[in-house]
Amino acid sequence: MNNIIANRKQNSNQIFNSKNKKERIYLGFCYQGKPSEVIEIISQKVNEYDLTKLIPLLRVEKKDKTKMGKRKKPEFYFFVAIEKGNDTQSERMYQEFQEKLLVLKYFKRNAFKSKGLSIFTHEQIKDMVAGKTYDVLDYTNPIPYETKSKENLVNDNPFEVDNISDNLSTDNNSKNYQKLLYWLSVVGSSSWQLFRKTCQILQLDNPARNLRKLKLLGHLETSADGQKIVVNSLTLVQIESNTEEKEFILCGQQNGKLINNLEKFGTVKIIEQPQKNAPSCIKFIPDNDIQLQEIIEQIKNNYYLQIYQAGLVSRKLADALPHWQEWYENLSSLQGIVTSLYEWRQFYGNIFVECLTPQKTGMYQMFQGTIKNSGDNLDLSSQKPIRTVFYDADTQCFKQGDWCGLRFLAMKAIQQEIVIKYDEISKRLAIPYTQRLPQLYERSLVLASGILPSYQKTEDKNIWLIYENISLNLLQTLANKLDLNWEEKRECMM
């Protein structure tokens, strides 16, 4: 093994003595086992050692499943992309790759017999790997190009316009989200099964996410088990304005006719959500000569709708929210879990890694257990978890909650700092996508504008959530409730 490593180090001269400043090559290896395991562990290690600029992706040999036979551990080739260059930083990262990754069992065998590394161009391997490319920054995450390097996030500036790319992909069915809200407004309440079926009819993917977005926007509430959905009454929610005019957003029950008739009483602005994947924000600015109570009475009499004025809901909600530790204690617990009956994956860094049973405090996925006598292990990468839970090792208790909330608890458990940036001039708040706040607390941020956060990708390939119209007071309140450390600066970030 030492001879192999020595020969491979000699190959580094071939890689970094190139005259080209930037060129992509592939290092080929052979492994017997599960491709999903190789992809997951290498992705985890690349992120852990902050080598994403050196190793942007993996390619795995495309196999003909009809010819694989009954071998439990098929043999396959995989290729690690290397962004080679002649700069000092590239050489440093490659040295770390040699010391931290090349010693793993997955790299013991070269793709073809050779004393050193097997080096290829894309042209040489493209027929072998036709199909899916595995971005090491996007293996288990629906939003691409995330990195967990704290230094990378701290030095990043999501508010600098020159560094921000276009928002990530938008939904082509934006009008159908409005139809979904109108349907809910008519029925008043729904079961989860009916809601999911309606989303399918309207060709709206991922009903669970749609439900979450409608809750963040203040349109509906759900029962503790998520099986019952109740639409909120029509409510005028005040938002903070930069002018003397009062501004409101509409939450809860609504329809097109009501929105059109609101124009009799003031200005109506229809603002599409950043990703066009939720009902539009309806902003209402009443005329100065019309009293708000008069408008409410007119709507009640003409449309037979119960309408409420709720004031600055985002501020009220933030003030009423509990400290995160109290919120955690009040999360519902799961009783009677026999851990040996399930397969488990633990949240590690930014991905889930297979483990025997929950032992350390953190976030876990539960999978239906295997039949022990079958001799086969369950390939968890192809299975959907029964549920995601948070395990407290001190109390040996399992807690359930929203996904982002459980991830927040996992970060608290390892004392991982959440990076927050704030532009006081534009009142915009930026939070890394991988550090999204629990749903209960994020809701107060969304209701400050009625607009879901936009997704912005910087040149450093970090994804940020950008929230609009966030006052300093609101931020301070949430920071105190969540124990978030931040510094106020006048230079577009904190």
C-alpha positions in Angstrom: 0.0 0.0 0.0 2.8 2.4 0.8 4.4 1.7 -2.6 1.0 2.5 -4.3 0.8 5.8 -2.4 4.4 6.7 -3.3 3.7 6.0 -7.0 0.5 8.0 -6.8 2.4 11.0 -5.4 4.7 11.0 -8.3 1.6 11.4 -10.5 0.9 14.7 -8.8 3.8 16.2 -10.8 2.0 15.3 -14.1 -1.2 17.0 -12.8 0.2 20.3 -11.6 3.1 20.9 -14.0 0.7 21.7 -16.8 1.0 25.0 -18.6 -2.8 25.3 -18.6 -4.1 27.4 -15.7 -7.3 25.4 -15.6 -8.1 21.9 -16.9 -10.3 19.0 -15.8 -9.0 15.5 -15.7 -10.4 12.3 -14.2 -8.8 9.8 -11.8 -10.2 6.3 -12.3 -10.7 3.6 -9.6 -12.3 0.2 -9.3 -14.4 -0.9 -6.4 -16.6 -3.8 -5.4 -19.7 -2.8 -3.5 -22.5 -0.3 -3.7 -22.1 2.7 -6.0 -24.4 4.7 -3.7 -22.0 4.2 -0.8 -19.0 5.4 -2.8 -20.9 8.5 -3.9 -22.2 9.3 -0.5 -19.0 8.9 1.5 -16.7 10.6 -1.0 -19.2 13.5 -1.2 -19.2 13.7 2.6 -15.4 13.7 2.8 -15.0 16.3 0.0 -17.3 18.6 1.9 -15.7 17.9 5.2 -12.2 18.8 4.0 -13.5 21.7 1.9 -12.1 20.3 -1.4 -15.1 21.2 -3.5 -13.1 23.5 -5.8 -10.6 20.7 -6.5 -13.2 17.9 -6.8 -16.4 19.2 -8.3 -18.1 15.8 -9.3 -18.0 12.1 -9.6 -18.9 9.8 -12.5 -19.9 6.2 -12.1 -19.7 3.5 -14.7 -23.0 2.8 -16.4 -23.9 -0.8 -15.9 -26.3 -3.1 -17.8 -28.4 -4.5 -15.0 -29.4 -7.5 -17.1 -25.8 -8.7 -17.2 -24.9 -8.2 -13.5 -26.1 -11.6 -12.4 -26.7 -12.3 -8.7 -23.5 -11.0 -7.3 -24.2 -9.2 -4.0 -21.3 -6.8 -4.5 -20.9 -5.8 -8.1 -17.6 -4.5 -9.3 -17.7 -1.1 -11.1 -15.4 1.8 -12.1 -15.8 5.3 -10.9 -14.0 8.5 -11.8 -13.2 11.5 -9.7 -13.0 14.8 -11.5 -10.0 17.0 -10.7 -9.8 20.7 -11.5 -6.1 20.9 -12.0 -4.0 24.1 -12.2 -0.6 25.4 -11.5 -1.5 27.6 -8.5 -0.5 27.1 -4.9 -4.0 26.6 -3.6 -4.7 23.7 -6.1 -1.5 22.0 -5.0 -2.4 22.3 -1.4 -5.9 20.9 -1.9 -4.5 18.0 -4.0 -2.0 17.2 -1.2 -4.9 17.1 1.3 -6.8 14.9 -1.1 -3.8 12.5 -1.2 -3.5 12.4 2.6 -7.2 12.3 3.6 -9.1 10.6 0.7 -6.7 8.4 -1.2 -6.1 6.3 1.9 -9.8 5.3 2.0 -10.7 1.8 0.9 -12.6 3.0 -2.2 -9.3 4.2 -3.8 -7.2 1.1 -3.2 -7.5 -0.2 -6.8 -6.9 1.9 -9.9 -9.3 1.6 -12.8 -6.7 -0.2 -14.8 -3.4 -1.8 -13.7 -0.8 0.9 -13.3 1.9 1.8 -10.7 0.5 5.3 -10.3 -2.9 6.8 -10.7 -5.1 6.1 -13.8 -5.5 9.5 -15.4 -8.2 10.1 -18.1 -9.8 12.8 -20.1 -13.6 13.1 -20.5 -13.4 11.9 -24.0 -11.8 8.6 -22.9 -14.5 7.8 -20.3 -17.6 9.4 -21.7 -18.9 6.1 -23.2 -18.5 4.3 -19.9 -20.2 6.9 -17.8 -23.1 8.0 -20.0 -25.9 9.1 -17.9 -26.1 10.8 -14.5 -23.3 12.9 -13.1 -23.0 13.1 -9.3 -22.2 16.6 -8.1 -20.4 16.2 -4.8 -22.1 19.4 -3.7 -25.6 18.2 -4.5 -25.8 14.5 -3.6 -28.7 14.7 -1.1 -29.8 18.3 -1.5 -32.4 19.6 -4.0 -30.7 22.9 -4.2 -27.2 22.7 -5.9 -23.8 24.0 -5.0 -23.8 24.2 -1.2 -20.8 24.1 1.0 -20.5 23.8 4.7 -17.2 25.7 5.1 -17.8 28.4 7.8 -15.0 30.6 6.6 -16.4 30.4 3.1 -19.8 31.6 4.3 -18.4 34.3 6.6 -16.4 35.8 3.8 -19.2 35.6 1.3 -21.5 38.6 0.4 -24.9 37.6 -0.8 -26.0 41.2 -1.1 -23.3 42.3 -3.6 -25.2 42.5 -6.9 -22.2 41.7 -9.1 -21.8 38.4 -7.3 -25.4 37.2 -7.5 -26.5 35.0 -10.3 -30.2 34.7 -11.4 -32.6 33.0 -9.0 -32.6 29.3 -9.3 -35.1 27.5 -11.5 -38.7 28.7 -11.3 -42.0 26.7 -11.5 -43.9 26.8 -14.8 -47.3 26.2 -13.0 -47.4 29.4 -11.1 -51.0 30.1 -11.9 -52.0 26.7 -10.5 -50.7 27.6 -7.1 -53.2 30.5 -7.1 -56.0 28.0 -8.1 -54.9 25.8 -5.2 -55.4 28.7 -2.7 -58.8 29.6 -4.2 -60.0 26.0 -3.9 -58.9 25.9 -0.3 -60.7 29.2 0.3 -63.9 27.6 -1.0 -63.8 24.3 0.9 -62.5 25.9 4.1 -60.8 22.7 5.3 -59.3 19.6 3.9 -57.8 16.3 4.7 -54.1 15.7 3.8 -55.1 13.0 1.3 -57.5 15.4 -0.5 -54.9 18.1 -0.5 -52.4 15.8 -2.0 -54.8 14.6 -4.7 -55.7 18.2 -5.6 -52.0 19.0 -6.0 -51.7 16.1 -8.4 -54.7 17.3 -10.4 -53.2 20.8 -10.7 -49.8 19.2 -11.6 -48.1 20.7 -8.6 -45.2 18.5 -7.4 -44.3 17.8 -3.8 -47.6 18.4 -1.9 -45.7 18.5 1.5 -43.6 21.4 0.4 -46.7 23.2 -1.0 -48.3 22.8 2.3 -45.3 24.2 4.1 -45.2 27.3 1.8 -48.9 28.0 2.4 -48.3 27.8 6.2 -45.3 30.2 5.9 -47.5 32.6 4.0 -50.1 32.6 6.7 -52.9 31.0 4.5 -53.6 27.9 6.6 -52.9 25.8 9.7 -52.5 22.1 10.2 -53.3 19.7 13.0 -50.4 18.3 15.1 -50.3 15.1 13.0 -50.6 17.0 9.7 -53.7 15.1 8.6 -56.2 18.0 9.0 -55.8 21.3 7.1 -57.8 24.4 8.0 -57.7 27.6 6.0 -57.4 30.9 7.9 -60.1 33.5 7.7 -59.4 36.5 5.3 -57.0 38.8 7.2 -55.4 42.1 6.4 -51.9 41.8 7.8 -49.9 45.0 8.1 -46.3 45.1 7.0 -43.8 47.8 7.8 -43.6 50.5 5.1 -40.9 52.9 4.1 -43.6 55.6 3.4 -46.3 57.2 5.4 -48.9 55.0 3.7 -50.1 51.9 5.5 -49.4 48.7 3.6 -51.2 45.3 4.1 -50.9 41.8 2.6 -53.8 39.4 2.3 -53.6 36.1 4.2 -56.1 33.3 4.3 -59.3 32.9 2.3 -59.5 34.9 -0.9 -60.7 34.8 -4.5 -60.2 36.7 -7.8 -63.4 38.7 -7.5 -62.5 40.0 -4.0 -59.1 41.1 -5.1 -60.5 42.9 -8.2 -63.0 44.8 -6.0 -60.3 45.8 -3.5 -59.1 48.3 -6.1 -62.2 50.4 -5.3 -60.7 51.1 -1.9 -57.0 51.6 -2.8 -54.0 50.2 -4.7 -53.6 46.5 -5.2 -50.3 45.1 -6.2 -49.9 41.4 -7.2 -46.3 40.3 -6.6 -45.2 36.9 -7.9 -43.2 34.8 -5.5 -39.5 34.6 -6.4 -39.6 31.0 -7.6 -43.2 31.2 -8.9 -43.9 28.2 -6.8 -46.6 29.6 -4.4 -49.6 31.9 -4.6 -48.7 35.5 -5.4 -48.4 38.1 -2.7 -51.4 40.4 -2.7 -50.4 43.8 -1.3 -53.1 46.4 -0.5 -52.5 50.1 0.1 -55.8 51.7 1.1 -56.6 55.3 0.0 -55.9 57.8 2.7 -59.4 59.2 2.7 -61.0 55.8 3.4 -61.0 54.4 6.9 -59.9 50.8 7.2 -62.9 49.8 9.2 -65.1 51.1 6.5 -63.3 48.8 4.0 -63.8 45.8 6.3 -67.5 46.5 6.7 -67.9 46.8 2.9 -66.2 43.4 2.3 -68.4 41.8 5.0 -71.6 43.2 3.6 -70.8 42.6 -0.1 -69.0 39.3 0.0 -70.3 37.8 3.2 -66.7 37.1 4.3 -65.5 37.4 7.8 -62.4 39.7 7.6 -59.9 40.6 10.3 -57.3 43.3 10.7 -54.3 41.7 12.5 -51.7 44.5 12.7 -48.0 43.8 12.4 -48.2 40.0 12.6 -44.5 39.3 12.0 -43.5 41.4 15.1 -46.4 40.0 17.2 -45.5 36.4 16.3 -41.8 36.9 17.0 -42.5 38.4 20.4 -44.8 35.5 21.3 -42.4 32.7 20.1 -40.7 30.7 22.8 -37.0 30.4 23.3 -35.8 27.5 21.1 -35.1 25.3 24.1 -38.6 25.6 25.3 -39.8 24.9 21.7 -37.7 21.8 21.6 -39.1 20.5 24.9 -42.6 20.9 23.7 -42.0 18.9 20.5 -44.0 15.7 20.4 -42.1 12.6 21.5 -42.1 9.2 19.8 -42.6 6.4 22.4 -41.8 2.7 22.2 -39.2 2.7 19.4 -37.2 -0.5 19.3 -34.1 0.7 17.5 -33.0 -2.8 16.4 -36.2 -3.2 14.3 -35.1 -0.4 12.0 -32.3 0.6 9.7 -30.8 4.1 10.5 -28.9 6.9 8.9 -27.4 9.8 10.9 -27.2 13.4 9.6 -23.5 14.1 9.3 -22.4 17.6 8.1 -24.8 18.0 5.2 -25.7 14.4 4.3 -27.0 11.2 5.9 -24.6 8.4 6.6 -25.6 4.8 7.5 -25.2 3.7 11.1 -26.1 0.8 13.3 -28.4 2.5 15.8 -28.8 6.0 17.2 -26.2 6.6 19.8 -25.1 10.3 19.6 -27.5 13.2 19.9 -28.5 14.3 16.5 -30.9 13.9 13.5 -31.7 10.5 12.1 -33.7 8.8 9.3 -35.6 5.7 10.1 -36.1 2.9 7.5 -38.1 -0.2 7.6 -35.9 -3.0 9.0 -34.5 -5.8 6.8 -35.4 -9.4 7.1 -32.3 -10.5 9.0 -32.4 -14.1 7.6 -32.3 -13.0 4.0 -28.6 -12.4 4.0 -29.1 -9.1 2.1 -28.6 -5.6 3.5 -31.1 -2.9 2.6 -29.8 -0.4 0.1 -31.0 2.8 1.9 -30.1 5.1 -1.0 -33.1 3.7 -2.9 -35.5 3.7 0.0 -37.8 6.4 1.4 -37.4 6.9 5.2 -40.4 6.1 7.4 -39.7 9.4 9.2 -36.9 11.8 10.2 -36.4 12.3 14.0 -34.1 14.0 16.5 -32.5 11.7 19.1 -31.5 13.0 22.5 -28.8 10.7 23.9 -29.1 12.1 27.4 -32.8 11.3 27.8 -32.9 8.5 25.1 -35.9 10.3 23.7 -37.0 10.7 20.0 -38.5 14.0 19.0 -40.4 14.7 15.8 -40.9 18.1 14.0 -40.4 19.9 10.7 -37.3 18.9 8.8 -35.6 22.3 9.0 -36.3 22.4 12.7 -34.7 19.0 13.4 -31.7 20.0 11.4 -31.5 23.2 13.4 -31.4 21.1 16.6 -28.7 18.9 15.1 -26.6 22.0 14.5 -27.2 23.1 18.0 -26.1 19.7 19.3 -22.7 20.0 17.7 -22.5 23.8 18.4 -22.3 24.6 14.7 -22.6 28.4 14.3 -25.4 29.7 12.0 -24.1 32.4 9.7 -26.5 35.4 9.3 -25.9 38.5 7.2 -28.1 41.6 7.3 -28.3 44.7 5.1 -29.9 47.4 7.3 -30.3 49.8 4.4 -32.3 47.5 2.2 -33.8 45.5 5.2 -32.7 42.2 3.6 -31.7 39.2 5.7 -29.5 36.4 4.3 -29.3 32.9 5.8 -27.5 29.9 4.2 -29.9 27.4 2.6 -28.3 24.6 4.6 -29.0 26.5 7.9 -32.7 27.4 7.3 -34.5 28.2 10.5 -37.3 26.1 12.0 -40.6 26.6 10.3 -42.3 28.3 13.3 -39.6 31.0 13.4 -39.2 31.4 9.6 -42.9 32.2 9.4 -42.3 35.5 11.1 -39.7 36.4 8.5 -42.0 35.6 5.6 -44.9 37.5 7.1 -42.8 40.6 7.3 -43.3 40.9 3.5 -45.7 38.2 2.4 -42.9 37.0 0.1 -41.1 33.7 0.3 -37.3 33.9 0.4 -35.5 34.1 -2.9 -32.6 31.7 -3.6 -29.3 33.4 -4.5 -26.1 31.7 -5.6 -22.8 33.6 -5.2 -19.6 33.2 -7.1 -18.4 30.9 -4.3 -21.3 28.6 -5.1 -23.0 29.2 -1.8 -26.8 29.2 -1.8 -28.4 31.9 0.4 -32.0 32.5 1.3 -32.9 36.2 1.1 -35.8 37.6 3.1 -37.3 41.0 2.4 -38.5 43.9 4.6 -36.8 42.6 7.8 -36.6 45.3 10.4 -33.7 45.4 12.9 -36.1 45.0 15.7 -37.6 41.8 14.2 -34.1 40.4 13.7 -33.0 41.2 17.2 -36.0 39.4 18.6 -35.5 36.3 16.6 -31.8 36.3 17.3 -32.5 36.3 21.0 -35.0 33.5 20.8 -32.7 31.3 18.7 -29.4 32.3 20.4 -27.9 33.5 17.1 -24.8 35.7 17.3 -24.5 38.5 14.9 -22.8 41.9 14.5 -24.5 44.9 13.1 -22.5 46.7 10.3 -23.4 49.5 8.0 -21.6 47.7 5.1 -24.4 45.5 3.8 -23.6 42.7 6.1 -23.4 41.8 9.7 
